[in-house]
Amino acid sequence: MSQDIPEKQWAMVIEKTGGPVDYKQIPVPKPGPDEVLVNIKYSGVCHTDLHAVNGDWPIPTKLPLVGGHEGAGVVVALGDLVKDVQVGDHAGIKWLNGSCLSCSFCQQGDEPLCPSALLSGYTVDGTFQQYAIGKAAHVARIPPEVPLDAVAPVLCAGITVYKGLKESGVVPGQTVAIVGAGGGLGTLACQYAKAMGLRVIAIDAGEEKEKVVKELGAETFCDFSKSKDLVKDVQNATEDGTGPHAVLLVAVNEKPFQQAAEYVRPRGTVVAIGLPAGATLSAPVFGTVIGMKTIKGSYVGNRKDTREALDFFKRGLIKCPFKTVGMSELQKVYDLMQEGKIAGRYVVDTSR
């Protein structure tokens, strides 16, 4: 390893389930043969990171744990087997830190479904540290002209919603309803949908979020906190009154997952992306069957989805609204997230 890589670094560490998150110094890891070491400059903060702190998903977290999975930075060291990444390259460490590359899922491009998948900031240490490890095959290749702070949220939120839109099967000119449109995932989903030629109905609450999503391309805003009949309001927002062709559920609470199948149009698709703790999906059987509706999940994206999502960003079609704070202030971001007071995305600067 190079002489200018320090032995110690600053990181945000969870010692026990439920927190707190401690700002402390820990050793800088060394990359294995098929890994790279990335000097993380910025990392987006995702709702998944809060689930990792709280331990409220049915997947056990590594403890102690460094969270984070939207890390953008510069490659500073390579494992002996790494040939297609160079020191000095800009790279991103995503939720999918690594996979086996040989199982049936990996072979068909479904690496996130790999039984041996490594999850950044959950089962392996993530990007709320100044130096982080990623499998070379899975690190995102970030073009050098792309700002690292602005691209960080694309590494999870952007890729995830782009994949969800692809999974929905919608085509240019059709309508998609985005539930939770004013949050970190939702604000990116609005932009990817517009860039893909789709018409957007944004569903969320509050004037600030309405302003944000309309600036990002949403044609209609449905405020669920004020609506007396959300199902009818969403359907009426479509040209023929039968509902959107697809619904993207990126909300962080359960209720929208129970409503979406009622307002999606016949032959439409409901795509569940958000993961509220302990939530269940339900739909009226009669209406789902005779309406030939599809309900499915979409889980992050593969390496091809990553490349495509980053290309949209590189071409200036995606601009993630974000605020930057020092990594040491991460707990404050979690507090705002818990209170539902975040519009857009927070990015932490690992230098402070």
C-alpha positions as CSV (number, residue, x, y, z in Angstrom):
1,M,0.0,0.0,0.0
2,S,1.1,3.6,-0.7
3,Q,3.0,5.5,1.9
4,D,0.5,8.4,1.9
5,I,-2.4,6.2,3.1
6,P,-2.7,6.7,6.9
7,E,-3.0,4.0,9.5
8,K,-6.0,5.6,11.2
9,Q,-9.1,7.4,9.9
10,W,-12.3,9.0,11.1
11,A,-15.5,7.0,10.9
12,M,-19.1,6.9,12.3
13,V,-19.4,3.6,14.2
14,I,-22.4,1.8,15.6
15,E,-21.3,-0.4,18.5
16,K,-24.7,-1.8,19.4
17,T,-28.2,-2.1,17.9
18,G,-30.1,1.1,18.4
19,G,-27.0,3.3,18.4
20,P,-25.7,5.8,19.2
21,V,-23.5,6.5,16.3
22,D,-20.0,7.4,17.5
23,Y,-17.5,9.6,15.6
24,K,-14.2,8.0,16.3
25,Q,-10.9,6.9,14.8
26,I,-10.5,3.3,13.5
27,P,-7.8,1.5,11.5
28,V,-7.7,2.0,7.7
29,P,-8.6,-1.4,6.1
30,K,-6.3,-3.1,3.5
31,P,-7.9,-4.4,0.3
32,G,-7.9,-8.1,-0.5
33,P,-6.8,-9.6,-3.8
34,D,-10.0,-8.7,-5.7
35,E,-10.8,-5.5,-3.8
36,V,-10.0,-1.8,-4.0
37,L,-9.5,0.8,-1.3
38,V,-11.5,4.0,-2.0
39,N,-10.7,7.3,-0.2
40,I,-14.4,8.3,0.3
41,K,-14.9,12.0,-0.1
42,Y,-18.7,12.1,0.2
43,S,-21.4,9.7,1.2
44,G,-25.2,10.0,0.7
45,V,-27.4,9.2,3.7
46,C,-30.2,6.7,2.9
47,H,-33.2,5.6,5.0
48,T,-31.6,2.1,4.9
49,D,-28.8,3.5,7.0
50,L,-31.3,4.3,9.8
51,H,-32.7,0.7,9.6
52,A,-29.1,-0.5,10.1
53,V,-28.8,1.6,13.2
54,N,-32.1,0.4,14.6
55,G,-31.7,-3.2,13.5
56,D,-35.4,-3.5,12.6
57,W,-35.0,-5.5,9.3
58,P,-35.0,-9.3,9.3
59,I,-31.3,-9.3,8.3
60,P,-28.7,-9.2,11.1
61,T,-26.2,-6.4,10.9
62,K,-22.5,-6.7,11.5
63,L,-21.5,-5.2,14.8
64,P,-19.6,-3.0,15.4
65,L,-20.6,-1.4,12.1
66,V,-19.7,1.5,9.9
67,G,-22.8,2.4,8.0
68,G,-23.3,4.0,4.6
69,H,-23.6,2.8,1.0
70,E,-23.5,5.8,-1.3
71,G,-19.8,6.6,-1.1
72,A,-18.0,8.5,-3.8
73,G,-14.3,9.0,-3.9
74,V,-10.9,8.1,-5.4
75,V,-9.2,4.7,-5.6
76,V,-6.0,4.8,-3.6
77,A,-5.0,1.1,-3.5
78,L,-5.6,-2.1,-5.4
79,G,-5.6,-5.8,-4.6
80,D,-3.1,-8.0,-6.6
81,L,-5.8,-9.4,-8.9
82,V,-7.4,-6.1,-9.9
83,K,-6.6,-5.1,-13.5
84,D,-9.6,-3.0,-14.7
85,V,-9.5,-0.2,-12.1
86,Q,-6.5,2.1,-11.6
87,V,-5.2,4.1,-8.6
88,G,-6.6,7.7,-9.1
89,D,-9.9,6.5,-10.7
90,H,-13.1,8.0,-9.4
91,A,-15.3,5.2,-8.0
92,G,-18.4,4.6,-5.9
93,I,-19.2,2.0,-3.3
94,K,-22.8,0.9,-3.5
95,W,-25.2,-1.1,-1.4
96,L,-24.1,-4.2,-3.3
97,N,-20.5,-4.4,-2.2
98,G,-19.8,-7.7,-3.8
99,S,-21.3,-11.0,-5.0
100,C,-20.0,-14.4,-6.0
101,L,-20.4,-13.8,-9.8
102,S,-20.9,-17.5,-10.4
103,C,-24.4,-18.5,-9.1
104,S,-27.4,-18.6,-11.4
105,F,-28.5,-15.1,-10.2
106,C,-25.2,-13.5,-10.9
107,Q,-25.0,-15.2,-14.3
108,Q,-28.3,-13.7,-15.4
109,G,-27.5,-10.2,-14.2
110,D,-29.4,-10.5,-10.9
111,E,-26.3,-10.0,-8.7
112,P,-28.4,-8.3,-5.9
113,L,-30.2,-11.7,-5.5
114,C,-26.9,-13.6,-4.9
115,P,-27.1,-15.7,-1.8
116,S,-23.5,-14.6,-0.9
117,A,-24.1,-10.9,-1.6
118,L,-22.1,-8.5,0.6
119,L,-24.1,-5.4,1.7
120,S,-22.2,-2.2,2.3
121,G,-23.0,-0.6,5.7
122,Y,-25.0,-3.6,6.8
123,T,-23.1,-6.9,6.5
124,V,-19.8,-5.3,5.8
125,D,-18.5,-1.9,6.8
126,G,-19.7,0.9,4.5
127,T,-18.9,4.5,3.5
128,F,-19.3,6.6,6.6
129,Q,-15.5,6.5,6.9
130,Q,-12.7,8.1,5.1
131,Y,-11.4,4.9,3.5
132,A,-13.6,2.0,2.5
133,I,-13.2,-1.4,0.8
134,G,-15.2,-2.6,-2.2
135,K,-15.0,-5.6,-4.6
136,A,-13.5,-4.3,-7.8
137,A,-16.1,-6.0,-10.0
138,H,-18.9,-4.1,-8.2
139,V,-17.5,-0.6,-7.6
140,A,-19.2,2.0,-9.7
141,R,-17.0,3.7,-12.3
142,I,-17.6,7.4,-11.9
143,P,-16.6,9.7,-14.8
144,P,-13.8,12.1,-13.7
145,E,-15.8,15.2,-14.7
146,V,-18.7,14.3,-12.4
147,P,-18.8,16.1,-9.0
148,L,-18.4,13.5,-6.3
149,D,-20.8,15.2,-3.8
150,A,-23.6,15.5,-6.3
151,V,-23.3,12.0,-7.6
152,A,-23.1,10.2,-4.2
153,P,-27.0,9.9,-3.8
154,V,-27.2,8.3,-7.3
155,L,-25.2,5.3,-6.1
156,C,-28.2,3.9,-4.2
157,A,-31.2,6.1,-4.6
158,G,-30.7,6.9,-8.3
159,I,-29.8,3.3,-9.3
160,T,-32.7,1.9,-7.2
161,V,-35.5,4.1,-8.7
162,Y,-34.1,3.8,-12.2
163,K,-34.2,0.0,-11.9
164,G,-37.7,0.2,-10.5
165,L,-38.9,2.2,-13.5
166,K,-37.4,-0.4,-15.8
167,E,-39.1,-3.2,-13.8
168,S,-42.5,-1.4,-14.1
169,G,-42.5,-1.9,-17.9
170,V,-43.7,1.7,-18.6
171,V,-42.9,3.3,-21.9
172,P,-42.5,6.9,-23.0
173,G,-45.8,8.8,-22.9
174,Q,-47.3,6.7,-20.1
175,T,-48.0,7.8,-16.5
176,V,-46.3,6.7,-13.3
177,A,-47.3,7.7,-9.8
178,I,-44.4,8.1,-7.4
179,V,-45.4,7.6,-3.7
180,G,-43.0,9.4,-1.4
181,A,-42.0,11.7,-4.2
182,G,-40.6,14.4,-2.0
183,G,-38.0,12.2,-0.3
184,G,-34.5,11.2,-1.3
185,L,-35.6,8.3,-3.6
186,G,-38.7,10.1,-4.8
187,T,-37.0,13.3,-6.0
188,L,-34.6,11.2,-8.1
189,A,-37.5,9.0,-9.3
190,C,-39.3,12.1,-10.6
191,Q,-36.3,13.1,-12.7
192,Y,-35.5,9.6,-14.1
193,A,-39.1,9.2,-15.0
194,K,-39.2,12.5,-16.8
195,A,-35.8,11.7,-18.6
196,M,-37.3,8.4,-19.7
197,G,-40.3,10.3,-21.3
198,L,-42.9,9.4,-18.6
199,R,-45.6,11.6,-17.1
200,V,-45.3,11.9,-13.3
201,I,-48.0,12.1,-10.6
202,A,-46.2,12.9,-7.3
203,I,-47.8,11.7,-4.1
204,D,-46.5,13.1,-0.8
205,A,-47.5,15.7,1.8
206,G,-46.7,19.4,2.4
207,E,-46.1,22.6,0.4
208,E,-42.3,22.3,0.4
209,K,-42.4,18.8,-1.1
210,E,-44.9,20.0,-3.7
211,K,-42.6,22.8,-4.7
212,V,-39.6,20.5,-5.0
213,V,-41.3,17.8,-7.1
214,K,-42.9,20.2,-9.5
215,E,-39.6,21.8,-10.1
216,L,-38.2,18.4,-10.9
217,G,-40.8,17.6,-13.5
218,A,-44.0,16.2,-11.8
219,E,-47.1,17.3,-13.7
220,T,-49.5,16.7,-10.7
221,F,-49.1,16.7,-7.0
222,C,-51.5,14.7,-4.7
223,D,-51.2,15.7,-1.0
224,F,-52.2,12.6,0.9
225,S,-52.5,14.6,4.1
226,K,-55.2,16.8,2.7
227,S,-57.0,14.3,0.3
228,K,-60.4,13.0,1.3
229,D,-60.2,10.2,-1.3
230,L,-56.7,9.6,-2.5
231,V,-57.6,6.7,-4.8
232,K,-60.0,8.9,-6.7
233,D,-57.7,11.9,-6.7
234,V,-54.8,9.8,-8.3
235,Q,-57.1,8.3,-10.9
236,N,-58.5,11.7,-11.8
237,A,-55.0,13.0,-12.3
238,T,-54.7,10.7,-15.3
239,E,-55.9,11.6,-18.8
240,D,-58.6,9.0,-19.0
241,G,-59.4,8.7,-15.3
242,T,-58.5,5.0,-15.0
243,G,-55.2,5.5,-13.1
244,P,-51.5,5.5,-13.8
245,H,-49.8,2.8,-15.8
246,A,-47.4,2.1,-12.9
247,V,-46.9,3.0,-9.3
248,L,-43.5,3.3,-7.6
249,L,-43.7,2.9,-3.9
250,V,-40.7,4.6,-2.3
251,A,-42.5,5.6,0.9
252,V,-41.1,4.8,4.3
253,N,-44.5,3.9,6.0
254,E,-46.9,1.1,5.4
255,K,-50.2,2.7,4.4
256,P,-49.4,3.5,0.8
257,F,-48.5,-0.1,0.2
258,Q,-52.1,-1.0,1.0
259,Q,-53.6,1.6,-1.4
260,A,-51.6,1.4,-4.6
261,A,-53.3,-1.6,-6.1
262,E,-56.7,0.3,-5.8
263,Y,-55.7,3.2,-8.0
264,V,-53.3,1.7,-10.5
265,R,-55.1,1.2,-13.9
266,P,-56.1,-2.2,-15.3
267,R,-53.0,-4.0,-16.7
268,G,-50.9,-1.6,-14.5
269,T,-48.0,-2.5,-12.3
270,V,-47.3,-1.7,-8.7
271,V,-43.6,-1.7,-7.9
272,A,-42.6,-1.9,-4.2
273,I,-39.2,-0.3,-3.5
274,G,-39.4,1.3,-0.1
275,L,-38.9,-1.1,2.9
276,P,-40.9,0.1,5.9
277,A,-40.0,-2.1,8.9
278,G,-42.5,-4.9,9.5
279,A,-44.8,-3.7,6.7
280,T,-47.0,-6.0,4.6
281,L,-48.5,-5.6,1.1
282,S,-52.2,-6.1,0.5
283,A,-54.5,-5.8,-2.5
284,P,-58.2,-6.5,-3.2
285,V,-58.1,-10.0,-4.8
286,F,-61.2,-9.4,-7.0
287,G,-60.0,-6.0,-8.5
288,T,-56.4,-7.3,-8.9
289,V,-57.6,-10.4,-10.8
290,I,-60.2,-8.8,-13.1
291,G,-58.0,-5.8,-13.7
292,M,-55.0,-8.0,-14.5
293,K,-52.8,-6.0,-12.2
294,T,-49.2,-6.8,-11.4
295,I,-47.6,-6.3,-8.0
296,K,-43.8,-6.8,-7.7
297,G,-40.7,-5.8,-5.9
298,S,-37.6,-4.2,-7.2
299,Y,-34.4,-4.4,-5.3
300,V,-31.5,-2.0,-6.2
301,G,-29.8,-2.6,-9.5
302,N,-27.0,-4.6,-11.2
303,R,-23.8,-3.4,-12.8
304,K,-25.5,-2.6,-16.1
305,D,-28.2,-0.6,-14.3
306,T,-25.5,1.3,-12.4
307,R,-23.7,2.3,-15.7
308,E,-27.0,3.4,-17.3
309,A,-28.1,5.4,-14.2
310,L,-24.8,7.2,-14.0
311,D,-25.0,8.0,-17.7
312,F,-28.3,9.9,-17.2
313,F,-26.5,11.9,-14.5
314,K,-23.4,12.5,-16.6
315,R,-25.6,14.0,-19.4
316,G,-27.1,16.5,-17.0
317,L,-30.6,14.9,-16.9
318,I,-30.5,14.2,-13.2
319,K,-29.8,16.8,-10.5
320,C,-30.2,15.5,-7.0
321,P,-31.3,18.2,-4.5
322,F,-29.0,17.7,-1.5
323,K,-27.5,19.4,1.5
324,T,-24.0,18.8,2.7
325,V,-23.0,18.4,6.4
326,G,-19.9,17.1,8.1
327,M,-19.8,13.3,8.7
328,S,-19.6,14.0,12.4
329,E,-23.1,15.4,12.2
330,L,-24.7,12.2,10.9
331,Q,-26.8,11.7,14.1
332,K,-28.6,15.0,13.4
333,V,-29.4,13.8,9.9
334,Y,-30.9,10.6,11.4
335,D,-33.0,12.6,13.8
336,L,-34.4,14.7,10.9
337,M,-35.1,11.5,9.0
338,Q,-36.9,9.9,11.9
339,E,-39.1,13.0,12.1
340,G,-39.8,12.9,8.4
341,K,-38.4,16.4,7.9
342,I,-36.0,15.8,5.0
343,A,-36.8,17.0,1.5
344,G,-34.3,15.7,-1.0
345,R,-31.0,14.1,0.2
346,Y,-28.3,14.7,2.8
347,V,-24.6,14.1,1.8
348,V,-21.9,13.9,4.4
349,D,-18.4,15.3,3.9
350,T,-15.9,12.8,5.4
351,S,-13.3,15.4,6.0
352,R,-15.2,17.0,8.9
